[in-house]
Amino acid sequence: MDEEVPSFSILAESVRPGLYEHYKGHHYRVIGVGHHSETLEEFVVYQRIDGEEAGALWVRPVGVFLEEVEVDGDPPSSASDGLRRVKRRKRFRRIED
């Protein structure tokens, strides 16, 4: 008997194949979203397309792929109160199909 193919969450459906830029500057091609064979957790499958690791395949949980990360902002010397500013940006930003 064939098992039912699980459907994807709305969050997973928002990840479309195409070219993405990682917040550190490298470029990746998203191949698609798949399920873990045992847990059915949703993973983004993607491939690096630049640098020494070009061609390497990676997987990352959908929620982690889509989350925002904190990156260094303005140094304390440029802030009037002397505190470092933290910026948030998407871990991966879609740049083209």
Secondary structure, 3 states (H helix, E strand, C coil): CCCCCCCCCHHHHCCCCEEEEECCCCEEEEEEEEECCCCCCEEEEEEECCCCCCCCEEEEEHHHHHCEEEEECCCHHHCCCCCCCEEEEECEEEEEC
